[in-house]
Amino acid sequence: MMPTRQVSISETEYGAPIKESYLSGMNKMSGTDSILEAFDSVSKEKWLSKIREDLRGKNIEETDWEFDDELTISPFVHADDIENSSTDIGYDPHWEIAEEFNVQDDADANHEVLEALAGGCEVIMLKVHALPDWSILLAGVNLGMIKTYVIPGTDEMTQALISSLDDFLQNLPDSVQQSDNSEVPVVHIRNDKSVIGGPAHLQLDKTVVEGLAKTIHEGIELITQPYDHDPVECVVEIGDAYFVEIARLRALRILWANSLVALGLNKPSLFVEGRFSNRDMTDDVHRNMIAAGSKALSAISGGVDRLIIAHSDANPTSFHRRISRNIHQILRYESKLDAIEDPVKGAYYIENMTRQLVEKAWLKLIELNT
């Protein structure tokens, strides 16, 4: 049983110090030290008083947003609400560009894979329904440079896939052989329950507080058993609640870090893979394209390590696949999001939401571990 421990979100100076640092930078750019001296600081109470006046008698609580029956969010968040607390998640802003392929024909799938790799894909995930001819399916793929996952169509296929892959890999020159001792397997095989020869796999469901608590609980049960993989891999379905998704991903990392501290551990770390849910797909291809952009932005802002952007059509063509990859490219190379660590840090609204999720999920986590 995990020892109970109050949520400990690392303390830092919020409010005035952040404001002073920001203003100092602005003053340096303008060369005027007194440019903002004419502006008075506004307390939360003064700010809320003005809001009530603008609402003309409407109860300010009526503007609150209740999400998932567990989270009440006020649209009016002040620096005082997050004073002396930080939800700094400290992660590498780079994310892996991944793509899934539904293998029906080995040659056709190989063409799609090579096209994706040429378009910037960094991780290929092959969903197979029968034993493929690996020499055709993986022709031209540098397995030493590209992460490759194979997802069996059924659990019963798993062992057969391992055997056939072993035979194929043994005949590859200068390849890293897949074995129990391989630190970096050439090809990972995984199903919905586990990753064979790779890091552990957890599924974060679509509920918020309950889903966070259950996922961390599963992770705790995993790492308190004999376990030698690092990191633990967690697959997260990205929904369309933009701000909640960002806060949920950030809360996930904080909860994991706090759990390690509570257990007296400093590893394993958490590797978060984001993917879109098919339940959010519509028949409108163009709507799906637009939605994919905002979902991807929330996933990356929340700190995923790998992202699979669903194609806008259930039967994707080369065009649909390219659009999905282009969203990655725009966010990475034009928006420069891979150069910004925790881009939403300091945003009062998201910081406050993150903290609420952490606190509520931690209490549920304690219940699960007692």
C-alpha positions in Angstrom: 0.0 0.0 0.0 1.3 3.4 -0.9 1.8 5.7 2.1 -0.6 8.6 2.2 0.9 11.9 1.4 -0.6 15.3 0.8 -0.2 16.7 -2.6 3.1 18.6 -2.8 3.2 21.0 -5.7 6.6 22.6 -5.7 6.5 26.1 -4.2 7.7 29.1 -6.1 6.9 32.8 -6.0 3.9 33.6 -8.2 2.1 36.9 -8.6 4.2 39.9 -8.0 7.7 38.3 -8.7 6.5 37.0 -12.1 4.9 40.3 -12.9 8.1 42.2 -11.9 10.2 39.9 -14.0 7.9 40.4 -17.0 7.8 44.1 -16.6 11.5 44.3 -16.2 11.9 42.6 -19.6 9.5 45.0 -21.2 11.3 48.0 -19.7 14.6 46.8 -21.1 13.0 46.6 -24.5 11.5 50.0 -24.3 14.3 51.6 -22.4 11.8 53.3 -20.1 11.8 52.2 -16.4 8.7 54.2 -15.5 6.5 53.3 -18.4 4.0 51.3 -16.3 4.2 53.2 -13.0 0.9 54.9 -13.8 -0.9 51.5 -13.7 -2.1 50.5 -10.2 -2.0 46.8 -9.2 -5.4 45.2 -9.1 -6.4 42.9 -6.2 -8.6 39.9 -6.9 -11.5 41.5 -4.8 -11.3 44.7 -6.8 -11.2 42.8 -10.0 -14.2 40.6 -9.1 -16.1 43.7 -7.9 -15.7 45.2 -11.4 -16.8 41.9 -13.0 -20.0 41.8 -10.8 -20.7 45.4 -11.9 -20.4 44.4 -15.5 -22.6 41.4 -15.0 -25.4 43.7 -13.8 -26.6 41.7 -10.9 -26.0 38.3 -12.3 -24.5 35.9 -9.8 -20.8 35.5 -10.7 -20.9 31.8 -9.8 -23.4 31.3 -12.7 -20.5 31.7 -15.1 -18.6 28.7 -13.6 -18.1 25.7 -15.7 -18.8 22.3 -14.3 -16.9 19.6 -16.1 -17.4 15.8 -15.6 -19.3 16.4 -12.3 -16.0 16.6 -10.5 -14.4 19.9 -11.6 -15.8 23.4 -11.3 -13.9 26.0 -13.2 -14.3 29.7 -12.8 -13.4 31.8 -15.9 -12.1 34.5 -13.5 -8.7 33.4 -12.2 -6.4 35.9 -10.6 -2.7 35.7 -9.7 -3.7 35.3 -6.1 -5.3 32.0 -6.9 -2.0 30.4 -7.7 0.3 32.4 -5.4 3.1 30.4 -3.8 2.4 27.3 -5.9 3.7 26.0 -9.2 2.6 23.3 -11.6 6.0 23.2 -13.3 6.1 19.9 -15.2 9.6 20.2 -16.5 9.6 18.1 -19.7 11.4 17.9 -23.0 9.3 19.9 -25.4 10.3 17.7 -28.4 7.6 15.2 -29.4 7.8 12.2 -31.7 5.8 12.3 -34.9 4.1 9.0 -35.2 1.7 7.4 -37.7 -0.5 4.3 -37.7 -0.9 2.0 -40.7 -3.6 -0.6 -41.1 -1.8 -3.3 -43.0 -4.1 -5.1 -45.4 -1.5 -5.6 -48.2 2.2 -5.7 -47.4 3.3 -3.9 -50.6 0.7 -1.1 -50.3 1.5 -0.6 -46.6 5.2 -0.4 -47.4 4.5 2.3 -49.9 2.5 4.3 -47.3 5.3 3.8 -44.7 8.1 5.0 -47.0 5.9 8.0 -48.1 5.3 8.9 -44.4 9.0 8.6 -43.5 9.9 10.9 -46.4 7.3 13.3 -45.1 8.8 13.5 -41.6 7.3 10.6 -39.7 9.6 9.4 -36.9 7.6 6.4 -35.5 5.7 3.9 -37.5 3.0 1.7 -35.9 1.8 -1.2 -38.0 -1.6 -2.8 -37.2 -1.4 -6.3 -38.7 -4.2 -8.9 -39.1 -2.1 -11.7 -40.5 1.5 -12.7 -40.4 3.1 -10.3 -43.0 6.1 -10.8 -45.2 8.5 -8.6 -43.3 10.9 -8.4 -46.2 8.1 -6.7 -48.2 6.4 -4.7 -45.4 9.7 -3.3 -44.0 11.6 -3.0 -47.3 13.6 0.2 -47.4 12.9 1.0 -43.7 16.1 1.7 -41.6 15.0 -0.1 -38.4 18.1 1.2 -36.6 17.0 4.8 -37.2 13.2 4.5 -37.0 11.1 3.4 -34.0 8.8 0.6 -35.2 5.8 -0.9 -33.4 3.7 -3.8 -34.5 0.2 -4.1 -33.1 -1.3 -7.6 -33.4 -4.9 -7.8 -34.7 -5.6 -10.4 -32.0 -3.8 -11.4 -28.8 -3.4 -14.9 -30.2 -1.1 -13.6 -32.9 1.4 -12.1 -30.5 3.7 -15.2 -30.1 3.6 -16.0 -33.8 4.6 -12.4 -34.6 7.5 -12.5 -32.2 8.8 -15.7 -33.8 8.5 -14.5 -37.3 10.1 -11.2 -36.4 13.0 -12.9 -34.7 13.6 -14.9 -37.9 13.5 -11.8 -40.0 15.7 -9.7 -37.7 18.4 -12.3 -37.5 19.0 -12.0 -41.2 19.4 -8.2 -41.1 23.0 -7.0 -41.3 24.2 -5.0 -38.3 20.8 -4.9 -36.7 20.0 -4.8 -33.0 18.5 -8.2 -32.3 15.2 -8.3 -30.4 15.8 -10.3 -27.2 15.1 -10.1 -23.5 18.4 -8.3 -23.1 17.9 -5.7 -25.8 17.8 -2.2 -24.4 16.6 -0.8 -27.7 14.6 -3.4 -29.6 14.5 -2.9 -33.4 10.8 -3.7 -33.4 8.3 -3.4 -30.5 5.3 -5.7 -30.5 2.4 -4.5 -28.3 -1.3 -5.1 -27.8 -3.9 -3.4 -25.7 -2.6 -5.1 -22.5 1.1 -4.9 -22.7 4.2 -4.1 -24.7 6.3 -7.1 -25.3 10.0 -6.3 -25.2 9.3 -2.7 -24.5 8.1 -0.3 -21.8 4.9 -0.9 -19.9 1.7 0.3 -21.4 -1.1 2.1 -19.5 -4.4 3.4 -20.9 -5.6 6.7 -19.6 -9.4 6.7 -20.1 -11.5 9.7 -21.0 -12.9 10.6 -17.6 -10.8 13.2 -15.9 -10.3 12.9 -12.1 -11.2 9.2 -11.9 -9.2 8.4 -15.0 -6.1 10.1 -13.7 -6.3 8.4 -10.3 -6.9 4.9 -11.8 -4.0 5.3 -14.3 -1.5 6.4 -11.7 -2.8 3.5 -9.4 -2.1 1.0 -12.2 1.4 2.5 -12.7 2.1 2.2 -9.0 1.0 -1.4 -9.0 3.3 -2.0 -11.9 6.5 -0.4 -10.6 6.1 -1.9 -7.1 6.5 -5.3 -8.7 9.8 -6.6 -10.1 10.2 -4.1 -13.0 13.2 -3.1 -15.1 11.8 -0.9 -17.9 12.2 2.9 -17.9 10.1 4.7 -18.9 6.6 3.6 -18.2 4.6 4.3 -21.3 1.1 5.8 -21.0 -1.3 6.1 -23.9 -3.7 9.0 -23.6 -6.8 9.6 -25.8 -6.9 13.3 -26.6 -10.4 14.8 -26.5 -11.9 18.0 -27.8 -12.0 19.9 -24.4 -9.0 22.1 -25.3 -8.1 23.5 -21.9 -9.0 20.4 -19.9 -6.8 18.3 -22.1 -3.8 20.5 -21.5 -4.5 20.5 -17.7 -5.1 16.8 -17.7 -1.8 16.0 -19.3 0.1 18.3 -17.0 -1.6 16.9 -14.0 -0.7 13.4 -15.1 3.0 14.2 -14.9 2.7 15.9 -11.5 0.8 13.0 -10.1 3.4 10.5 -11.4 6.2 12.6 -9.9 4.5 12.9 -6.6 3.8 9.1 -6.5 7.5 8.4 -7.1 8.4 10.7 -4.2 5.8 9.0 -2.0 7.3 5.6 -2.8 10.9 6.9 -2.3 11.8 6.4 -5.9 13.3 8.6 -8.6 12.4 6.4 -11.6 10.9 5.2 -13.9 9.9 8.3 -15.7 6.7 8.6 -17.6 6.5 8.5 -21.4 3.2 9.9 -22.7 1.8 9.0 -26.1 -1.2 11.0 -27.3 -3.7 9.7 -29.8 -7.1 10.8 -31.0 -10.2 8.9 -30.2 -12.2 7.5 -33.1 -15.4 8.5 -31.2 -14.7 12.1 -31.9 -14.6 11.6 -35.7 -17.4 12.9 -37.9 -18.4 12.3 -41.5 -17.3 15.9 -42.3 -13.6 15.5 -43.4 -13.0 19.2 -43.3 -14.3 19.5 -39.8 -12.1 16.7 -38.7 -9.1 18.5 -40.2 -9.8 21.6 -38.2 -10.5 19.7 -35.0 -7.2 17.8 -35.5 -5.3 21.1 -35.3 -6.7 22.2 -32.0 -6.4 18.7 -30.5 -2.8 18.5 -31.6 -2.1 21.9 -30.1 -3.6 20.9 -26.8 -1.7 17.6 -26.7 1.7 19.3 -27.4 1.0 22.2 -25.0 0.2 19.6 -22.4 3.5 17.8 -22.9 3.0 14.6 -24.9 6.2 12.8 -25.8 4.7 11.2 -28.9 1.6 12.1 -30.9 -0.5 10.2 -33.4 -2.8 12.6 -35.3 -5.9 10.7 -36.6 -6.6 11.0 -40.3 -9.6 13.1 -41.3 -11.1 10.3 -43.3 -11.8 6.8 -42.1 -10.4 5.5 -45.4 -7.4 7.8 -45.7 -5.7 8.5 -49.0 -2.2 9.9 -49.4 -3.7 13.4 -49.1 -5.3 12.8 -45.8 -2.1 11.3 -44.4 -0.1 14.2 -45.6 -2.5 16.7 -43.9 -2.0 14.9 -40.6 1.8 15.1 -40.9 1.6 18.7 -42.0 -0.1 19.6 -38.7 2.9 18.2 -36.9 5.3 20.2 -39.1 3.4 23.5 -38.7 3.4 23.2 -34.9 7.0 22.1 -34.8 8.8 24.2 -37.5 6.5 27.2 -37.8 5.1 27.6 -34.3 8.4 26.4 -32.8 6.5 24.5 -30.0 9.4 22.0 -29.8 11.6 24.8 -28.6 9.3 26.0 -25.7 9.3 24.0 -22.5 5.8 24.0 -20.9 4.4 26.8 -23.1 1.3 27.3 -20.9 3.2 27.7 -17.7 2.1 30.9 -15.9 -1.3 31.0 -17.5 -3.5 31.5 -14.5 -6.5 29.6 -15.9 -4.6 26.5 -16.9 -2.4 26.5 -13.8 -5.5 26.7 -11.6 -7.2 23.9 -13.5 -4.1 21.7 -13.3 -3.8 22.2 -9.6 -7.5 21.3 -9.0 -7.1 18.1 -11.0 -4.0 17.2 -9.1 -5.6 17.7 -5.7 -8.8 15.9 -6.5 -7.1 13.0 -8.3 -4.6 12.6 -5.5 -7.4 12.2 -2.9 -9.0 9.5 -5.1 -5.6 7.9 -5.5 -5.2 7.7 -1.7 -8.6 6.0 -1.6 -7.5 3.4 -4.2 -4.4 2.6 -2.2 -6.0 2.1 1.2 
